[in-house]
Structures are given as structure tokens and as C-alpha cells.
Amino acid sequence: MTMRPLISTLSLSFLLTSCMGVDTSDPKDSFKYWAGQMPPDSLQVINGQYWQSGHLTKEYILHLKLKPTEEWWNEYVKQNNLKRVRDNWTKPSDFPDWFRPSSASRVYSQGKRNGFNDSRYFRDSATGICYIYEIQL
């Protein structure tokens, strides 16, 4: 067997798998595709929805409802440079029915990107329930 057919087969396999998108409503799978690993045992993932395009640029939309520890949330806010915002963000109509942050939730954002307010992060300090809406297109 020559190396040329093996390399061609591997190249074709890579191209086919890299062009396949992802679309899941499984909470733990949604977290895994987004974070690159399964959620730790200390993180309760309640609901999730994740879509990723088949492009090599990793375009994705994530909706998560989770209950992290306070330490996990604080570290997440710090690592992602999230800032508390008080703008009048309107939830798009195509969100999952379960994505309903409480009116008491604190809202965070990474700021404006290309003139648009994109992703939003919500945390209800009384219940510890968090909602993450992250979009990269």
C-alpha cells in the first residue's frame, strides 16, 4: 500500500467531518460542544441548545441554563471580561421556551462588537440560576 491513497483517504475524511455542523438540545452535549469538555460535577446544567455551522470558522449559537457554584460564575465573569450592563436588550423570538431569566437577574455582556450587542449572560443572585446566550457568527 502506498502512502498516497492513505493520505487521500485521511484528507477526504477530515474534509467531510469538518464540514458537518452540530445541532443539539441535550444540555450536557450543548455544554461540551461550547466548552470543549463535559461540565464538572459541581456544575448543574439544566437546559441547553447548541448550533454550530459546518464552516471551519466555528460559527455557533448557544443557549444554556445552569446552576454553577458562585466561585465558578465569578471566575467565568473574570476570565471572559464580562461587564454588568443595564441596557434594554430584547430577547429574540426564536429562543427556546425555557430561556427565561428572572427580572431580578443581573445582566452581563462583553460589550459591543461590530456595533451590535451580541451575547448576554444572566445570573439570579437569589437562586444562583444562570442563563448564557452566546453567539459567534
C-alpha positions as CSV (number, residue, x, y, z in Angstrom):
1,M,0.0,0.0,0.0
2,T,1.4,3.4,-0.9
3,M,1.1,6.5,1.2
4,R,-0.8,8.5,-1.4
5,P,-4.1,6.6,-1.1
6,L,-3.9,6.7,2.7
7,I,-3.2,10.4,2.7
8,S,-6.1,11.0,0.2
9,T,-8.4,8.9,2.4
10,L,-7.4,10.8,5.5
11,S,-7.8,14.2,3.8
12,L,-11.3,13.2,2.5
13,S,-12.3,12.1,6.0
14,F,-11.1,15.3,7.5
15,L,-12.9,17.4,4.9
16,L,-16.2,15.5,5.3
17,T,-16.2,15.7,9.1
18,S,-15.1,19.3,9.3
19,C,-18.0,20.3,7.1
20,M,-20.6,18.8,9.3
21,G,-22.5,21.1,11.6
22,V,-23.8,20.4,15.1
23,D,-27.4,20.9,16.3
24,T,-28.3,19.6,19.8
25,S,-30.8,20.2,22.5
26,D,-29.1,17.9,25.0
27,P,-27.9,20.1,27.9
28,K,-24.6,18.3,28.6
29,D,-23.8,17.9,24.9
30,S,-24.5,21.6,24.4
31,F,-22.1,22.5,27.2
32,K,-19.5,20.0,25.8
33,Y,-19.6,21.5,22.3
34,W,-19.3,25.0,23.7
35,A,-16.7,24.5,26.3
36,G,-14.7,21.6,24.7
37,Q,-15.3,19.4,27.7
38,M,-18.0,17.9,29.8
39,P,-19.3,20.0,32.7
40,P,-17.7,19.4,36.0
41,D,-19.8,17.6,38.6
42,S,-20.1,20.8,40.6
43,L,-21.9,22.5,37.7
44,Q,-25.6,21.6,37.2
45,V,-26.5,22.0,33.5
46,I,-30.3,22.3,33.4
47,N,-31.1,23.0,29.8
48,G,-29.1,23.6,26.7
49,Q,-29.3,24.2,22.9
50,Y,-26.3,24.5,20.7
51,W,-26.0,25.0,16.9
52,Q,-22.7,25.2,15.0
53,S,-22.2,25.7,11.3
54,G,-20.2,23.3,9.2
55,H,-17.8,26.0,8.3
56,L,-14.2,26.0,9.5
57,T,-14.8,29.4,11.2
58,K,-16.8,27.8,14.1
59,E,-19.9,29.9,13.9
60,Y,-22.2,29.0,16.7
61,I,-25.3,29.9,18.8
62,L,-25.5,28.7,22.4
63,H,-28.4,28.8,24.9
64,L,-27.7,27.4,28.4
65,K,-29.5,27.3,31.7
66,L,-27.3,26.2,34.5
67,K,-26.6,26.4,38.2
68,P,-22.9,26.9,38.9
69,T,-21.2,27.5,42.1
70,E,-20.6,31.1,43.0
71,E,-16.8,30.5,42.5
72,W,-17.3,29.1,39.0
73,W,-19.5,32.0,38.0
74,N,-17.2,34.7,39.4
75,E,-14.2,33.1,37.6
76,Y,-16.2,32.8,34.4
77,V,-17.1,36.5,34.6
78,K,-13.4,37.4,35.3
79,Q,-11.9,35.2,32.5
80,N,-14.3,36.5,29.9
81,N,-14.1,40.1,30.9
82,L,-17.9,40.4,31.4
83,K,-19.3,43.7,32.5
84,R,-22.6,44.3,34.1
85,V,-25.0,46.2,31.7
86,R,-28.3,47.8,32.2
87,D,-29.4,48.2,28.6
88,N,-32.8,47.4,27.2
89,W,-31.9,44.1,25.5
90,T,-34.8,42.3,23.8
91,K,-34.7,38.6,23.7
92,P,-35.1,37.4,20.1
93,S,-38.3,35.5,19.3
94,D,-36.6,32.3,18.3
95,F,-35.2,31.5,21.7
96,P,-36.1,28.2,23.4
97,D,-39.2,28.3,25.6
98,W,-37.2,27.5,28.7
99,F,-34.8,30.5,28.3
100,R,-36.5,32.8,30.8
101,P,-34.1,34.7,33.1
102,S,-35.9,36.3,36.0
103,S,-36.4,40.0,36.2
104,A,-34.1,40.0,39.2
105,S,-31.2,38.7,37.2
106,R,-28.1,40.7,36.7
107,V,-27.2,41.0,33.1
108,Y,-23.6,40.9,31.7
109,S,-22.1,41.5,28.3
110,Q,-18.7,41.5,26.7
111,G,-19.5,44.9,25.2
112,K,-20.4,46.0,21.7
113,R,-19.0,44.0,18.8
114,N,-19.4,45.5,15.3
115,G,-21.9,48.0,16.7
116,F,-24.2,45.3,17.9
117,N,-24.8,43.9,21.4
118,D,-24.4,40.2,20.9
119,S,-24.1,37.7,23.7
120,R,-25.8,38.0,27.1
121,Y,-25.1,36.4,30.4
122,F,-27.7,36.4,33.2
123,R,-27.4,35.4,36.9
124,D,-30.1,35.5,39.5
125,S,-28.2,36.0,42.8
126,A,-31.1,34.7,44.9
127,T,-31.4,31.3,43.1
128,G,-27.9,31.1,41.5
129,I,-29.6,30.1,38.2
130,C,-27.6,31.4,35.2
131,Y,-28.6,31.8,31.6
132,I,-26.0,32.1,28.9
133,Y,-26.8,33.2,25.3
134,E,-23.6,33.3,23.3
135,I,-23.4,33.9,19.6
136,Q,-20.5,34.0,17.2
137,L,-21.3,34.4,13.6
